[in-house]
Amino acid sequence: MEPESQSVSPSEQSTNRAAGMIGVAIAILTLIAPLAVIAYSSGGSDSLPSGGYALPQANGR
């Protein structure tokens, strides 16, 4: 059984190529965006303790 050959018009090829490029861009953003957010949120914040949260202060009771 041989597969039927279907001719693809040039407009369909350009549409498929554009869809592929958009898919690649979305995939790259999906991989890079979380890393960028983590790097941004973890860098340069000196007001918080190294644990990332403030411990309650004891009142001496």
C-alpha positions in Angstrom: 0.0 0.0 0.0 1.5 3.3 -1.1 0.5 6.5 0.6 -1.4 8.9 -1.6 0.7 11.8 -2.6 -1.0 15.1 -2.0 0.4 18.3 -3.5 0.7 21.2 -1.0 0.1 24.6 -2.4 2.7 27.3 -1.6 0.3 29.2 0.6 -0.2 26.2 2.7 3.5 25.7 3.0 4.0 29.3 4.2 1.1 28.9 6.7 2.7 25.7 8.0 6.1 27.4 8.3 4.6 30.4 10.1 2.7 28.1 12.5 5.9 26.2 13.2 7.9 29.3 13.9 5.2 30.6 16.3 5.2 27.2 18.0 9.0 27.4 18.4 8.7 30.9 19.8 6.1 29.8 22.3 8.2 26.8 23.4 11.3 29.0 23.9 9.3 31.5 25.9 7.8 28.7 28.0 11.3 27.5 28.9 12.9 30.9 29.4 10.2 32.8 31.2 10.2 30.8 34.5 14.0 31.0 34.6 13.9 34.8 34.1 11.2 35.2 36.8 13.3 33.1 39.2 16.4 35.0 38.5 14.7 38.4 38.8 12.9 37.5 42.1 16.0 36.0 43.7 18.5 38.6 42.8 19.2 41.8 44.8 16.6 41.5 47.6 18.7 42.3 50.7 15.7 43.2 52.9 14.6 39.6 53.4 16.6 37.0 55.4 18.4 34.3 53.5 15.5 31.9 54.1 13.2 34.1 52.1 10.8 34.9 54.9 10.8 36.8 58.1 10.7 34.9 61.4 8.4 36.3 64.2 10.2 38.1 67.0 10.0 36.7 70.5 8.5 39.1 73.1 10.5 37.7 76.0 7.6 36.0 77.7 
